[in-house]
Amino acid sequence: MLDLARLRGIYPPVLTPLTPDERVDVASLRSLVGWLIDQGVHGIWALGTTAEFPSLDATERQAALEATVEAAGGRVPVVANVSDAGTRLAIRHARIAERAAVDAIAVTPPYYYPHSMDEMLAHYRAVRDVTDLPLLIYNIPQTVKIRMEVGTTLQLAEEGTVIGLKDSQNDLQWFRDVCLGAAQRGLDFRAFLGTRTLIDAAVQIGGVGSIPSIANVAPRECVECHEAAERGDFAAAARAQERVIAYEQITKVARGGSANAANLAAMKSFLRQRGVIAHSSVAAPLRPLTAEEEAQVAGLAPSLAGSVAVGA
């Protein structure tokens, strides 16, 4: 059973490396997870939005999850996102995750239908009923249409259905209200902020850590930011956060496609050029980088990652 105190710090939402024909590149995924752990991250968030999980079928998700757990080798906790469009489907993924020996699971509200909060209570309780794994809420309304309400979140926490959350909506007031409400109730609630640029702020307002996509390419800098904030050295945390923000340059090179595609393709290109993964493919219809854009990422890489060891 996972010691919940280990649910803290930087948990990169690990990318899913893909082959050019869009199959899960298991060898590259193992390499990426191993590299992230060697860089000092506190845990791994598997099959999240950054992993392109909606584009993977159940078999591919299982293969990616098993490779992630194997590569982590118990060195850090692995939290698996088991979300899907309905409760029955999420339960199926939760059972697969449990068999894969993950340490905890996370679930978004089901997507497509604009569900109500009473339906969300039923959803999270149903998932919790089928597993003993710690369960976290994954609150990301910009992709699933449903914004978890503070009261519903605290109700699920108080009754023991969930033990924490990842909040990816960049609403610091909402996040503070949840953290404060949990503290007032005497709950050990493991609240993570899903943000690239507010790692220090997460700690300041009561969170236990961050799950930033940029940690795929700047893991050490993200860790330095969190750990400085955790020890109360917010000046050092701010300096580290500035170094993290510098990596945002690579996500701005794409001249077409969606913001998600630009972010994922650029990070994969960066990791490929650093020798961590083999390909920079993304799942269609996400737009890959052009050859010219890949070259721009290559031009940025030395100044950003010159101090980061690869292949250690």
ChimeraX attribute file (.defattr): number of C-alpha atoms within 10 A of each C-alpha:
attribute: neighborCount
match mode: 1-to-1
recipient: residues
	/A:1	8
	/A:2	12
	/A:3	9
	/A:4	16
	/A:5	9
	/A:6	13
	/A:7	24
	/A:8	19
	/A:9	24
	/A:10	29
	/A:11	31
	/A:12	29
	/A:13	26
	/A:14	27
	/A:15	25
	/A:16	34
	/A:17	31
	/A:18	21
	/A:19	17
	/A:20	14
	/A:21	9
	/A:22	14
	/A:23	15
	/A:24	18
	/A:25	19
	/A:26	21
	/A:27	13
	/A:28	21
	/A:29	24
	/A:30	22
	/A:31	19
	/A:32	25
	/A:33	26
	/A:34	20
	/A:35	21
	/A:36	25
	/A:37	20
	/A:38	16
	/A:39	18
	/A:40	16
	/A:41	23
	/A:42	21
	/A:43	25
	/A:44	23
	/A:45	26
	/A:46	29
	/A:47	26
	/A:48	25
	/A:49	20
	/A:50	21
	/A:51	22
	/A:52	20
	/A:53	22
	/A:54	15
	/A:55	16
	/A:56	18
	/A:57	9
	/A:58	15
	/A:59	9
	/A:60	15
	/A:61	25
	/A:62	18
	/A:63	14
	/A:64	24
	/A:65	26
	/A:66	20
	/A:67	21
	/A:68	28
	/A:69	25
	/A:70	16
	/A:71	19
	/A:72	21
	/A:73	12
	/A:74	13
	/A:75	13
	/A:76	18
	/A:77	23
	/A:78	24
	/A:79	27
	/A:80	29
	/A:81	29
	/A:82	25
	/A:83	26
	/A:84	21
	/A:85	15
	/A:86	14
	/A:87	21
	/A:88	13
	/A:89	15
	/A:90	24
	/A:91	23
	/A:92	16
	/A:93	23
	/A:94	27
	/A:95	16
	/A:96	18
	/A:97	25
	/A:98	17
	/A:99	11
	/A:100	18
	/A:101	17
	/A:102	25
	/A:103	22
	/A:104	25
	/A:105	28
	/A:106	28
	/A:107	26
	/A:108	28
	/A:109	31
	/A:110	21
	/A:111	16
	/A:112	13
	/A:113	12
	/A:114	12
	/A:115	15
	/A:116	13
	/A:117	17
	/A:118	9
	/A:119	13
	/A:120	21
	/A:121	16
	/A:122	12
	/A:123	20
	/A:124	23
	/A:125	18
	/A:126	16
	/A:127	26
	/A:128	20
	/A:129	11
	/A:130	13
	/A:131	16
	/A:132	12
	/A:133	23
	/A:134	21
	/A:135	27
	/A:136	28
	/A:137	25
	/A:138	23
	/A:139	24
	/A:140	20
	/A:141	16
	/A:142	10
	/A:143	14
	/A:144	18
	/A:145	15
	/A:146	21
	/A:147	19
	/A:148	20
	/A:149	15
	/A:150	15
	/A:151	13
	/A:152	14
	/A:153	22
	/A:154	21
	/A:155	15
	/A:156	19
	/A:157	23
	/A:158	17
	/A:159	10
	/A:160	15
	/A:161	21
	/A:162	24
	/A:163	20
	/A:164	29
	/A:165	25
	/A:166	24
	/A:167	24
	/A:168	21
	/A:169	17
	/A:170	15
	/A:171	10
	/A:172	15
	/A:173	10
	/A:174	15
	/A:175	24
	/A:176	18
	/A:177	16
	/A:178	23
	/A:179	24
	/A:180	16
	/A:181	17
	/A:182	22
	/A:183	13
	/A:184	9
	/A:185	12
	/A:186	10
	/A:187	17
	/A:188	15
	/A:189	25
	/A:190	22
	/A:191	27
	/A:192	30
	/A:193	27
	/A:194	26
	/A:195	20
	/A:196	20
	/A:197	18
	/A:198	20
	/A:199	31
	/A:200	28
	/A:201	21
	/A:202	24
	/A:203	24
	/A:204	15
	/A:205	15
	/A:206	20
	/A:207	27
	/A:208	23
	/A:209	28
	/A:210	32
	/A:211	27
	/A:212	26
	/A:213	25
	/A:214	25
	/A:215	25
	/A:216	25
	/A:217	26
	/A:218	23
	/A:219	26
	/A:220	22
	/A:221	24
	/A:222	33
	/A:223	26
	/A:224	24
	/A:225	28
	/A:226	30
	/A:227	22
	/A:228	20
	/A:229	23
	/A:230	19
	/A:231	10
	/A:232	14
	/A:233	14
	/A:234	20
	/A:235	13
	/A:236	17
	/A:237	25
	/A:238	20
	/A:239	15
	/A:240	24
	/A:241	24
	/A:242	14
	/A:243	16
	/A:244	25
	/A:245	17
	/A:246	13
	/A:247	21
	/A:248	16
	/A:249	14
	/A:250	24
	/A:251	19
	/A:252	14
	/A:253	19
	/A:254	23
	/A:255	10
	/A:256	12
	/A:257	13
	/A:258	12
	/A:259	14
	/A:260	15
	/A:261	23
	/A:262	21
	/A:263	20
	/A:264	29
	/A:265	28
	/A:266	30
	/A:267	25
	/A:268	27
	/A:269	25
	/A:270	25
	/A:271	21
	/A:272	18
	/A:273	18
	/A:274	19
	/A:275	15
	/A:276	23
	/A:277	23
	/A:278	21
	/A:279	19
	/A:280	23
	/A:281	24
	/A:282	27
	/A:283	23
	/A:284	10
	/A:285	10
	/A:286	18
	/A:287	19
	/A:288	23
	/A:289	26
	/A:290	14
	/A:291	9
	/A:292	11
	/A:293	19
	/A:294	21
	/A:295	15
	/A:296	16
	/A:297	23
	/A:298	18
	/A:299	13
	/A:300	14
	/A:301	20
	/A:302	12
	/A:303	11
	/A:304	17
	/A:305	15
	/A:306	9
	/A:307	9
	/A:308	16
	/A:309	12
	/A:310	15
	/A:311	12
	/A:312	8
